[in-house]
Amino acid sequence: MLVYGCVSEYPRRTELRFRAAHPILNRLLSNGFQPPGVCLHHVMTKNTWTLITVAVVLAALYVFKFTDLGARPRIQINVSSRPFMPNAGPDDVLPILFGFDRDLSLTALKVTPLSLLTNRPAGAPEVKPVWQLKAKEASEPVRGFRYGDGLGKMEATTAAEKLLPGIGYRLEIEAGKLRGSVDFVPQAALGSGN
């Protein structure tokens, strides 16, 4: 039989705190009988509640630290080059293509030289990008684009400059609340076996 209540342990002040699950036990408890065993509110001591609280906090920390549940979704960006450029000059780079893991409506795009980002002293002005696009509203969804191409409703705040081979660059994109970035190094077109 399940008893979901307890009787006070004080001999002169016997009172029923909750009702028993069976009518016979109700009669026994109302006559001052105390069943053997310990009541639930006496088992759950301060140490027990402290341990339960610590276990719940550690479980929550584990979930948010080692899973993607509390993380902001990131955009995965793939960078590739196309090795065919029949009329390439000595300082031309292979065409660079950027691809995403899903269709995105981009709101901002910026390409900046890595050397200017990593060697910038604290308090220095913002680094000038070599290509920057912004949209007043979300553009049409795209799954990829080529460096320097126009993207629908996005306006160029900085026109695409010629990239230098062997120099590192960083592409940063925004699509609403989503953000992503990737570092890449353009390859010289003539050094690719043409």
BELLINWO-V530426 format. One record per pair of residues at least 4 apart in sequence whose ideal C-beta (glycine too) atoms are under 6 Angstrom apart, sorted by the first residue. I is the first residue (numbers start at 1). GAP is how many residues later the second one is. Records with the same first field share a line. If there is no record, write none. Layout:
I=GAP + GAP
//
This chain:
1=21
2=19
3=17
4=14 + 17
5=12 + 13 + 14 + 15
6=11 + 33
7=7 + 22 + 27
8=5 + 6 + 7
14=18
16=13
20=5 + 6 + 9
25=4
28=5
38=4 + 5
44=4
61=4
62=4
63=4 + 6
64=6
73=105
74=106
75=103 + 105
76=25
77=21 + 103 + 105
78=21
79=19 + 103 + 105
80=17
81=13 + 15 + 106
82=13
83=11 + 109
85=104
88=4 + 101 + 102
92=97
93=70 + 72 + 93
94=93 + 95
95=51
96=51 + 90
97=49
98=46 + 47
99=45
100=4 + 43
103=38 + 40
104=71
105=33 + 34 + 36 + 70
106=33 + 67 + 69
107=28 + 31 + 67
108=26 + 66
109=24 + 64
110=19 + 22 + 62
111=18 + 19 + 20 + 58 + 60
112=5 + 15 + 17 + 58
113=56
114=4 + 54 + 56
115=4
116=11
117=10
120=4
129=29
130=31
131=27 + 29
132=25 + 26
133=21 + 23
134=23
135=4 + 18 + 19
139=12 + 13 + 14 + 15
140=12
145=4 + 6
148=12
163=23
165=21 + 23
168=15 + 17
169=15
170=11 + 13
171=11
172=9
173=7
174=5
//
